[in-house]
Amino acid sequence: PGLVDIHVHMKGISSDHFGISPDAVCFPNGVTSAVDCSAYKGTRETLDAFSVKNRVFVVPKIVDDRAVFDECLEKMQVYADKVVGIKVYFDTDNKSVKSIKPLCEIIDFAQKQDLKIMVHCAGSPVTMAETLSVLRCGDILTHSFHGVKNTALEDNFESMKQAQKRGVIIDSGFAGCVHTNFDVFARAIESGLIPDTLSTDITNCSAFVRGGLYGMASCLTIAKKSGMTEYDILKSVTTNAAKAVGMNAGTLKIGGTADIAVFDENGGACDMTDKDGNRFYSENTYRCLMTISDGDVLYRAF
């Protein structure tokens, strides 16, 4: 089936600095459905103009360690049925983020709106265990394998494993290796923690400058070389991903939507180094040969 990327940043929907044309980076990577994870601008018409099937996470502000929902509510009206949930930038790069309080406020708000949340946890002000303790079944933790303070490695992934058992979705959110430490990722898999979903967090700053053509295909290669089975890899970007964001995709069967991606493993070398200095190199990568959406060929490699 066509792949589902639950974490991207679309031009005109996310920031002008980060946003990128989703059609241009999704279809050449076999992705037929994608979710923008910082939809704080743009219009429904902009979103509907993309060929890739899409949903969004809207974004509240955090000011003085408190959540502010005015603009978030406005965008919920603009995007209506396209809204999956609320993205939380729970990162002390925002100097207003100081404690777990704003995250709890956003969870309470999401509960009332019958929405899930996605938490950017790299740079969190609290431990991974504390962050995970407040998440609900169906909520998504992204950048789960970052290597900065309050990483999952600090308790040997135990809090993450327990959260996963109660239904918290563990997402890679590779971010072109900015928010993923390759060593932490490989050690998680070795410990038996298999991410539920693999996503790119692809932006204008990562697609073409992270060691070749960065995209879902290279993320799948990283996962395979780090120890994930091909079955778990493909499940993480099809049925698991579709279920995580409530999209009607992720299966290949008679009577289903004709979203199809064709891959081989002769895509050439992939060479990336994460921000902590861990290098990933593979002579062969997954390569998308063809992408079909609703029965139409929208990409072919040759």
Secondary structure, 3 states (H helix, E strand, C coil): CCEEEEEECECCCCCCCCCECHHHHHHHHCEEEEEECCCCCCCHHHHHCCCCEEEEEECCEEECCEEECHHHHHHHHHHHHHEEEEEEECCCCCCCCCCCHHHHHHHHHHHHHCCEEEEECCCCCCCHHHHHHCCCCCCEEECCCCCCCCCHHHHCCHHHHHHHHCCCEEECCCHHHCCCCHHHHHHHHHCCCCCCECCCCECCCCCCCCCCCCCHHHHHHHHHHCCCCHHHHHHHCCHHHHHHCCCCCCCCCCCCCCCEEEEECCCCCEEEECCCCCEEEECCCCEEEEEEECCEEEEECC
